[in-house]
Amino acid sequence: MALRLDFANKYELWTNVVRANTHRLLVPTEQAPRVGGKVNLELKLPELRLPIVVKGKVVGRRDKSDRFEAGVYLKVEDEELDKVRRYLGLAPRDSDAEKMRRYPRLKWAAQVRFVEPNLQEAGEIGTISESGIDVNGPVGELVAGQQVKMAIFPDPDKADSIDLSVEVVWATEGRMGGRFVDMSRDERTRLVDVLGSCIDCHSPETTPRILVADDDPMVLQFLTQALELHSYEVVAATSGDEALRLIRTQRPRLVLMDILMPGVDGVATCAMIKGDAELCDLPVIFMSAIEPDKLHELADEAGASDYIHKPMNLGDLMNLVGRYLATEPKEAKAKKAV
C-alpha cells in the first residue's frame, strides 16, 4: 500500500515536511492501514517524473466528518526525511548544529612567548577572545590536547605580561589555536580590560558591503548588478555554508539571503548568525518564494531582521536595503567617540 502527498513546489515540500519536523504527517486518504504498520509515502512534485518515496509508521487515523476529510497520521524517521533533504540539496540534520562563538574575536598583533614548553622565538597573536586565542609563529611540535603556558605582552615597550594556561585545540606548521584554562578572576578581569581597549584593525568602509546568498545564478547576477548600480559592494554566496564563511572574512553590513539553499538552509544559517556573539548585530533579510504567512513565521523563528517575497520588486528591495544601511555601523560610531 502506498500513500501520496502532492506539493506545488519544493518550497512547499520543504516547509511542510522538512522544516515541520513534527515526525507526524497527516496524509488524506480513504484507505485504512493498520495502526502500527509501515507504509510507503510518495512525495510528488510537478518537476519529478518519479516521486520521492519514504517509509512511515501509521500512528493514528482520522475519520471523515463535515469539516475534515479522512486520513492517516504517519511518523517518518530522520533517516527517511534525509532522503528529502538530499533531494533538496540540504546538509544532513546533524550538520545544522554548527558551533557558534560565545565571545567576539578581536585582531590584536601582540607578542606571545611560550613559557612551557620553552620556545625560544616569540609568536604573535592572530585573534583573541575571552575564551581562546590563536597564535602565529614557531609553535614547535604542539599537538591537540596538550596544555601549555604562555605570556602575552600587551605593551611592546613594557615587560608586564598576562600569564595564561592554554589547552591546544589545533596546531599546524606555524600556527596554533587554543582555549584558556584555569584562569583566575584577576587574570580574566585584566584580559577583558585589555580586550576592551583593543581597536579592530579593519579600515573603515567607504562603500557599504552587502552579502547576497542565493543558489540561483540568475538571481545572484541580477542582484549584484542592481546593487552595484546603487553604489554598494557585493559579495556573493551560493550556499549557507559559504555565506557563513564569507560573513566572517568579508564583514558585510547587511545580508540578503534565500531560504532554501544547498548545505545549511537559510533559516539555520540566520539562526547561527544571531546566536554568534561576533555576528549577532548583523541585519539579515530573507528573500523567498515561500508563501507570505509562512515566510513571516520562518523569519521570526530564525531572528531575521526583515523579509521580501519573490519575485521581488526592485524598488521595494532598494528601499529595504537603504533602510538598514541608513545608520552607521556600531564600530564606526565607537571609533568616532574615541
TAGIGI-V108780 format. One record per residue. N is the residue number from 1. RES is the residue in three letters. SS is DSSP state (H for helix, E for strand, L for the rest). PHI is phi in radians with two decimals (* if undefined). PSI is psi in whole degrees, 0 to 359 (999 if undefined). Layout:
n=N res=RES ss=SS phi=PHI psi=PSI
n=N res=RES ss=SS phi=PHI psi=PSI
This chain:
n=1 res=MET ss=L phi=* psi=131
n=2 res=ALA ss=E phi=-2.18 psi=132
n=3 res=LEU ss=E phi=-1.76 psi=169
n=4 res=ARG ss=E phi=-2.57 psi=140
n=5 res=LEU ss=E phi=-2.17 psi=132
n=6 res=ASP ss=E phi=-1.84 psi=136
n=7 res=PHE ss=E phi=-2.16 psi=142
n=8 res=ALA ss=L phi=-1.24 psi=329
n=9 res=ASN ss=L phi=-2.81 psi=176
n=10 res=LYS ss=H phi=-1.21 psi=334
n=11 res=TYR ss=H phi=-1.17 psi=320
n=12 res=GLU ss=H phi=-1.17 psi=320
n=13 res=LEU ss=H phi=-1.08 psi=316
n=14 res=TRP ss=H phi=-1.13 psi=312
n=15 res=THR ss=H phi=-1.23 psi=323
n=16 res=ASN ss=H phi=-1.54 psi=339
n=17 res=VAL ss=H phi=-2.00 psi=306
n=18 res=VAL ss=H phi=-1.34 psi=306
n=19 res=ARG ss=L phi=-1.28 psi=333
n=20 res=ALA ss=L phi=-1.02 psi=318
n=21 res=ASN ss=L phi=0.90 psi=32
n=22 res=THR ss=L phi=-1.60 psi=344
n=23 res=HIS ss=L phi=1.05 psi=20
n=24 res=ARG ss=L phi=-2.54 psi=95
n=25 res=LEU ss=E phi=-1.74 psi=136
n=26 res=LEU ss=E phi=-1.60 psi=122
n=27 res=VAL ss=E phi=-2.02 psi=112
n=28 res=PRO ss=E phi=-1.09 psi=129
n=29 res=THR ss=L phi=-2.92 psi=149
n=30 res=GLU ss=L phi=-1.54 psi=349
n=31 res=GLN ss=L phi=-1.20 psi=160
n=32 res=ALA ss=L phi=-2.30 psi=70
n=33 res=PRO ss=L phi=-1.14 psi=156
n=34 res=ARG ss=L phi=-1.17 psi=132
n=35 res=VAL ss=L phi=-1.11 psi=131
n=36 res=GLY ss=L phi=1.73 psi=342
n=37 res=GLY ss=L phi=-1.43 psi=166
n=38 res=LYS ss=E phi=-1.92 psi=140
n=39 res=VAL ss=E phi=-2.37 psi=160
n=40 res=ASN ss=E phi=-1.52 psi=140
n=41 res=LEU ss=E phi=-2.08 psi=122
n=42 res=GLU ss=E phi=-1.63 psi=127
n=43 res=LEU ss=E phi=-1.86 psi=114
n=44 res=LYS ss=E phi=-1.96 psi=133
n=45 res=LEU ss=E phi=-2.11 psi=149
n=46 res=PRO ss=L phi=-1.01 psi=326
n=47 res=GLU ss=L phi=-1.46 psi=356
n=48 res=LEU ss=L phi=-1.71 psi=127
n=49 res=ARG ss=L phi=-1.19 psi=321
n=50 res=LEU ss=L phi=-2.06 psi=144
n=51 res=PRO ss=L phi=-1.30 psi=161
n=52 res=ILE ss=E phi=-1.44 psi=128
n=53 res=VAL ss=E phi=-1.93 psi=123
n=54 res=VAL ss=E phi=-2.16 psi=155
n=55 res=LYS ss=E phi=-1.66 psi=139
n=56 res=GLY ss=E phi=-2.35 psi=152
n=57 res=LYS ss=E phi=-1.73 psi=131
n=58 res=VAL ss=E phi=-1.28 psi=118
n=59 res=VAL ss=E phi=-2.00 psi=2
n=60 res=GLY ss=E phi=3.08 psi=164
n=61 res=ARG ss=E phi=-2.26 psi=153
n=62 res=ARG ss=E phi=-2.15 psi=124
n=63 res=ASP ss=L phi=-1.35 psi=155
n=64 res=LYS ss=L phi=-1.24 psi=141
n=65 res=SER ss=L phi=-2.49 psi=183
n=66 res=ASP ss=L phi=-1.11 psi=331
n=67 res=ARG ss=L phi=-1.69 psi=328
n=68 res=PHE ss=L phi=-2.20 psi=147
n=69 res=GLU ss=L phi=-1.48 psi=162
n=70 res=ALA ss=L phi=-1.22 psi=151
n=71 res=GLY ss=E phi=-2.98 psi=178
n=72 res=VAL ss=E phi=-2.24 psi=153
n=73 res=TYR ss=E phi=-1.76 psi=129
n=74 res=LEU ss=E phi=-2.02 psi=138
n=75 res=LYS ss=E phi=-1.73 psi=123
n=76 res=VAL ss=L phi=-1.98 psi=123
n=77 res=GLU ss=L phi=-1.28 psi=162
n=78 res=ASP ss=H phi=-0.98 psi=320
n=79 res=GLU ss=H phi=-1.07 psi=324
n=80 res=GLU ss=H phi=-1.30 psi=320
n=81 res=LEU ss=H phi=-1.11 psi=333
n=82 res=ASP ss=H phi=-1.10 psi=335
n=83 res=LYS ss=H phi=-1.07 psi=319
n=84 res=VAL ss=H phi=-1.19 psi=318
n=85 res=ARG ss=H phi=-1.05 psi=318
n=86 res=ARG ss=H phi=-1.13 psi=319
n=87 res=TYR ss=H phi=-1.07 psi=320
n=88 res=LEU ss=H phi=-1.39 psi=356
n=89 res=GLY ss=L phi=1.41 psi=15
n=90 res=LEU ss=E phi=-1.49 psi=155
n=91 res=ALA ss=L phi=-1.24 psi=157
n=92 res=PRO ss=L phi=-0.97 psi=153
n=93 res=ARG ss=H phi=-0.94 psi=317
n=94 res=ASP ss=H phi=-1.11 psi=331
n=95 res=SER ss=H phi=-1.33 psi=351
n=96 res=ASP ss=H phi=-1.17 psi=335
n=97 res=ALA ss=L phi=-1.50 psi=56
n=98 res=GLU ss=L phi=-1.14 psi=141
n=99 res=LYS ss=L phi=-1.18 psi=132
n=100 res=MET ss=L phi=-1.83 psi=158
n=101 res=ARG ss=L phi=-1.51 psi=130
n=102 res=ARG ss=L phi=-1.38 psi=327
n=103 res=TYR ss=L phi=-2.13 psi=145
n=104 res=PRO ss=L phi=-1.22 psi=147
n=105 res=ARG ss=L phi=-1.69 psi=144
n=106 res=LEU ss=E phi=-2.11 psi=142
n=107 res=LYS ss=E phi=-1.40 psi=133
n=108 res=TRP ss=L phi=-2.73 psi=107
n=109 res=ALA ss=L phi=-1.49 psi=56
n=110 res=ALA ss=L phi=-1.57 psi=157
n=111 res=GLN ss=E phi=-1.40 psi=144
n=112 res=VAL ss=E phi=-2.26 psi=137
n=113 res=ARG ss=E phi=-2.14 psi=135
n=114 res=PHE ss=E phi=-1.50 psi=123
n=115 res=VAL ss=E phi=-1.61 psi=315
n=116 res=GLU ss=E phi=-2.36 psi=113
n=117 res=PRO ss=L phi=-1.18 psi=154
n=118 res=ASN ss=L phi=-1.43 psi=102
n=119 res=LEU ss=L phi=-1.72 psi=129
n=120 res=GLN ss=L phi=-1.12 psi=320
n=121 res=GLU ss=L phi=-1.57 psi=146
n=122 res=ALA ss=L phi=-1.42 psi=155
n=123 res=GLY ss=E phi=-1.95 psi=185
n=124 res=GLU ss=E phi=-2.37 psi=137
n=125 res=ILE ss=E phi=-1.14 psi=136
n=126 res=GLY ss=E phi=-1.57 psi=295
n=127 res=THR ss=E phi=-2.38 psi=159
n=128 res=ILE ss=E phi=-2.57 psi=149
n=129 res=SER ss=L phi=-2.44 psi=184
n=130 res=GLU ss=L phi=-1.20 psi=343
n=131 res=SER ss=L phi=-1.95 psi=343
n=132 res=GLY ss=E phi=-2.91 psi=182
n=133 res=ILE ss=E phi=-2.68 psi=150
n=134 res=ASP ss=E phi=-2.19 psi=144
n=135 res=VAL ss=E phi=-2.18 psi=135
n=136 res=ASN ss=E phi=-1.76 psi=137
n=137 res=GLY ss=L phi=2.44 psi=190
n=138 res=PRO ss=L phi=-1.29 psi=98
n=139 res=VAL ss=L phi=-1.68 psi=11
n=140 res=GLY ss=L phi=1.09 psi=222
n=141 res=GLU ss=L phi=-1.97 psi=44
n=142 res=LEU ss=L phi=-1.14 psi=147
n=143 res=VAL ss=L phi=-2.29 psi=156
n=144 res=ALA ss=L phi=-1.02 psi=137
n=145 res=GLY ss=L phi=1.67 psi=343
n=146 res=GLN ss=L phi=-1.30 psi=142
n=147 res=GLN ss=E phi=-1.82 psi=130
n=148 res=VAL ss=E phi=-2.21 psi=161
n=149 res=LYS ss=E phi=-1.99 psi=135
n=150 res=MET ss=E phi=-2.40 psi=156
n=151 res=ALA ss=E phi=-2.06 psi=126
n=152 res=ILE ss=E phi=-1.80 psi=133
n=153 res=PHE ss=E phi=-1.92 psi=97
n=154 res=PRO ss=L phi=-1.08 psi=324
n=155 res=ASP ss=L phi=-2.01 psi=117
n=156 res=PRO ss=L phi=-1.12 psi=343
n=157 res=ASP ss=L phi=-1.65 psi=1
n=158 res=LYS ss=L phi=-2.21 psi=154
n=159 res=ALA ss=L phi=-1.54 psi=354
n=160 res=ASP ss=L phi=-1.10 psi=139
n=161 res=SER ss=L phi=-2.36 psi=161
n=162 res=ILE ss=E phi=-1.85 psi=116
n=163 res=ASP ss=E phi=-1.66 psi=126
n=164 res=LEU ss=E phi=-2.37 psi=151
n=165 res=SER ss=E phi=-1.74 psi=136
n=166 res=VAL ss=E phi=-2.33 psi=132
n=167 res=GLU ss=E phi=-1.63 psi=125
n=168 res=VAL ss=E phi=-1.22 psi=123
n=169 res=VAL ss=E phi=-1.65 psi=321
n=170 res=TRP ss=E phi=-2.65 psi=154
n=171 res=ALA ss=E phi=-2.63 psi=135
n=172 res=THR ss=E phi=-2.27 psi=178
n=173 res=GLU ss=L phi=-1.14 psi=116
n=174 res=GLY ss=L phi=1.52 psi=5
n=175 res=ARG ss=E phi=-2.80 psi=145
n=176 res=MET ss=E phi=-2.56 psi=157
n=177 res=GLY ss=E phi=-2.31 psi=145
n=178 res=GLY ss=E phi=-2.71 psi=170
n=179 res=ARG ss=E phi=-2.01 psi=147
n=180 res=PHE ss=E phi=-1.28 psi=140
n=181 res=VAL ss=E phi=-2.32 psi=154
n=182 res=ASP ss=L phi=0.94 psi=42
n=183 res=MET ss=L phi=-1.41 psi=133
n=184 res=SER ss=L phi=-1.35 psi=167
n=185 res=ARG ss=H phi=-1.09 psi=319
n=186 res=ASP ss=H phi=-1.13 psi=320
n=187 res=GLU ss=H phi=-1.13 psi=316
n=188 res=ARG ss=H phi=-1.14 psi=318
n=189 res=THR ss=H phi=-1.06 psi=316
n=190 res=ARG ss=H phi=-1.17 psi=318
n=191 res=LEU ss=H phi=-1.09 psi=316
n=192 res=VAL ss=H phi=-1.10 psi=320
n=193 res=ASP ss=H phi=-1.09 psi=318
n=194 res=VAL ss=H phi=-1.16 psi=316
n=195 res=LEU ss=H phi=-1.08 psi=324
n=196 res=GLY ss=H phi=-1.12 psi=336
n=197 res=SER ss=H phi=-1.64 psi=356
n=198 res=CYS ss=L phi=-1.22 psi=144
n=199 res=ILE ss=L phi=-1.95 psi=126
n=200 res=ASP ss=L phi=-0.98 psi=131
n=201 res=CYS ss=L phi=-1.39 psi=356
n=202 res=HIS ss=L phi=-1.15 psi=134
n=203 res=SER ss=L phi=-1.27 psi=150
n=204 res=PRO ss=L phi=-1.06 psi=143
n=205 res=GLU ss=L phi=-1.40 psi=136
n=206 res=THR ss=L phi=-1.64 psi=332
n=207 res=THR ss=L phi=-2.06 psi=124
n=208 res=PRO ss=L phi=-1.03 psi=133
n=209 res=ARG ss=E phi=-1.79 psi=132
n=210 res=ILE ss=E phi=-2.12 psi=134
n=211 res=LEU ss=E phi=-1.71 psi=127
n=212 res=VAL ss=E phi=-1.95 psi=123
n=213 res=ALA ss=E phi=-2.08 psi=115
n=214 res=ASP ss=L phi=-2.79 psi=139
n=215 res=ASP ss=L phi=-1.51 psi=1
n=216 res=ASP ss=L phi=-1.66 psi=112
n=217 res=PRO ss=H phi=-1.06 psi=329
n=218 res=MET ss=H phi=-1.22 psi=321
n=219 res=VAL ss=H phi=-1.15 psi=317
n=220 res=LEU ss=H phi=-1.04 psi=314
n=221 res=GLN ss=H phi=-1.10 psi=316
n=222 res=PHE ss=H phi=-1.08 psi=311
n=223 res=LEU ss=H phi=-1.18 psi=321
n=224 res=THR ss=H phi=-1.06 psi=311
n=225 res=GLN ss=H phi=-1.10 psi=316
n=226 res=ALA ss=H phi=-1.13 psi=317
n=227 res=LEU ss=H phi=-1.22 psi=321
n=228 res=GLU ss=H phi=-1.15 psi=326
n=229 res=LEU ss=H phi=-1.12 psi=335
n=230 res=HIS ss=L phi=-1.69 psi=20
n=231 res=SER ss=L phi=1.22 psi=29
n=232 res=TYR ss=L phi=-1.78 psi=149
n=233 res=GLU ss=E phi=-1.57 psi=134
n=234 res=VAL ss=E phi=-2.06 psi=133
n=235 res=VAL ss=E phi=-2.02 psi=131
n=236 res=ALA ss=E phi=-1.92 psi=143
n=237 res=ALA ss=E phi=-2.38 psi=150
n=238 res=THR ss=L phi=-1.97 psi=4
n=239 res=SER ss=E phi=-2.69 psi=163
n=240 res=GLY ss=H phi=-1.12 psi=322
n=241 res=ASP ss=H phi=-1.10 psi=314
n=242 res=GLU ss=H phi=-1.15 psi=322
n=243 res=ALA ss=H phi=-1.05 psi=315
n=244 res=LEU ss=H phi=-1.06 psi=317
n=245 res=ARG ss=H phi=-1.11 psi=316
n=246 res=LEU ss=H phi=-1.23 psi=327
n=247 res=ILE ss=H phi=-1.09 psi=320
n=248 res=ARG ss=H phi=-1.22 psi=325
n=249 res=THR ss=H phi=-1.63 psi=327
n=250 res=GLN ss=H phi=-1.70 psi=345
n=251 res=ARG ss=L phi=0.90 psi=60
n=252 res=PRO ss=L phi=-1.21 psi=162
n=253 res=ARG ss=L phi=-1.68 psi=350
n=254 res=LEU ss=E phi=-2.71 psi=146
n=255 res=VAL ss=E phi=-2.15 psi=127
n=256 res=LEU ss=E phi=-1.85 psi=119
n=257 res=MET ss=E phi=-2.34 psi=129
n=258 res=ASP ss=E phi=-1.22 psi=159
n=259 res=ILE ss=L phi=-1.61 psi=312
n=260 res=LEU ss=L phi=-1.65 psi=96
n=261 res=MET ss=L phi=-2.24 psi=160
n=262 res=PRO ss=E phi=-1.10 psi=155
n=263 res=GLY ss=E phi=1.35 psi=227
n=264 res=VAL ss=L phi=-1.34 psi=125
n=265 res=ASP ss=L phi=-1.25 psi=171
n=266 res=GLY ss=H phi=-1.11 psi=325
n=267 res=VAL ss=H phi=-1.13 psi=313
n=268 res=ALA ss=H phi=-1.16 psi=321
n=269 res=THR ss=H phi=-1.09 psi=314
n=270 res=CYS ss=H phi=-1.10 psi=319
n=271 res=ALA ss=H phi=-1.09 psi=323
n=272 res=MET ss=H phi=-1.15 psi=318
n=273 res=ILE ss=H phi=-1.06 psi=313
n=274 res=LYS ss=H phi=-1.28 psi=341
n=275 res=GLY ss=L phi=-1.67 psi=5
n=276 res=ASP ss=L phi=-1.82 psi=123
n=277 res=ALA ss=L phi=-1.03 psi=333
n=278 res=GLU ss=L phi=-1.44 psi=338
n=279 res=LEU ss=L phi=-2.13 psi=356
n=280 res=CYS ss=L phi=-1.11 psi=339
n=281 res=ASP ss=L phi=-1.51 psi=358
n=282 res=LEU ss=L phi=-1.31 psi=122
n=283 res=PRO ss=E phi=-1.22 psi=137
n=284 res=VAL ss=E phi=-2.16 psi=126
n=285 res=ILE ss=E phi=-1.98 psi=122
n=286 res=PHE ss=E phi=-1.38 psi=143
n=287 res=MET ss=E phi=-2.17 psi=122
n=288 res=SER ss=E phi=-2.80 psi=154
n=289 res=ALA ss=L phi=-1.60 psi=4
n=290 res=ILE ss=L phi=-1.09 psi=144
n=291 res=GLU ss=L phi=-1.02 psi=144
n=292 res=PRO ss=H phi=-0.91 psi=315
n=293 res=ASP ss=H phi=-1.09 psi=318
n=294 res=LYS ss=H phi=-1.21 psi=324
n=295 res=LEU ss=H phi=-1.09 psi=318
n=296 res=HIS ss=H phi=-1.05 psi=316
n=297 res=GLU ss=H phi=-1.11 psi=317
n=298 res=LEU ss=H phi=-1.19 psi=320
n=299 res=ALA ss=H phi=-1.09 psi=319
n=300 res=ASP ss=H phi=-1.14 psi=318
n=301 res=GLU ss=H phi=-1.09 psi=318
n=302 res=ALA ss=H phi=-1.45 psi=343
n=303 res=GLY ss=L phi=1.52 psi=21
n=304 res=ALA ss=L phi=-1.14 psi=152
n=305 res=SER ss=L phi=-1.34 psi=327
n=306 res=ASP ss=E phi=-2.89 psi=180
n=307 res=TYR ss=E phi=-2.72 psi=159
n=308 res=ILE ss=E phi=-2.47 psi=141
n=309 res=HIS ss=E phi=-1.57 psi=140
n=310 res=LYS ss=L phi=-1.53 psi=145
n=311 res=PRO ss=L phi=-1.21 psi=142
n=312 res=MET ss=L phi=-1.57 psi=144
n=313 res=ASN ss=L phi=-1.51 psi=123
n=314 res=LEU ss=H phi=-1.05 psi=321
n=315 res=GLY ss=H phi=-1.08 psi=316
n=316 res=ASP ss=H phi=-1.10 psi=320
n=317 res=LEU ss=H phi=-1.10 psi=314
n=318 res=MET ss=H phi=-1.15 psi=324
n=319 res=ASN ss=H phi=-1.12 psi=320
n=320 res=LEU ss=H phi=-1.15 psi=315
n=321 res=VAL ss=H phi=-1.07 psi=313
n=322 res=GLY ss=H phi=-1.04 psi=325
n=323 res=ARG ss=H phi=-1.10 psi=320
n=324 res=TYR ss=H phi=-1.48 psi=345
n=325 res=LEU ss=L phi=-1.87 psi=9
n=326 res=ALA ss=L phi=-1.31 psi=335
n=327 res=THR ss=L phi=-1.76 psi=154
n=328 res=GLU ss=L phi=-1.23 psi=147
n=329 res=PRO ss=L phi=-1.14 psi=155
n=330 res=LYS ss=H phi=-1.05 psi=325
n=331 res=GLU ss=H phi=-1.11 psi=319
n=332 res=ALA ss=H phi=-1.15 psi=318
n=333 res=LYS ss=H phi=-1.07 psi=319
n=334 res=ALA ss=H phi=-1.11 psi=319
n=335 res=LYS ss=H phi=-1.17 psi=325
n=336 res=LYS ss=H phi=-1.15 psi=327
n=337 res=ALA ss=H phi=-1.31 psi=339
n=338 res=VAL ss=L phi=-1.24 psi=999
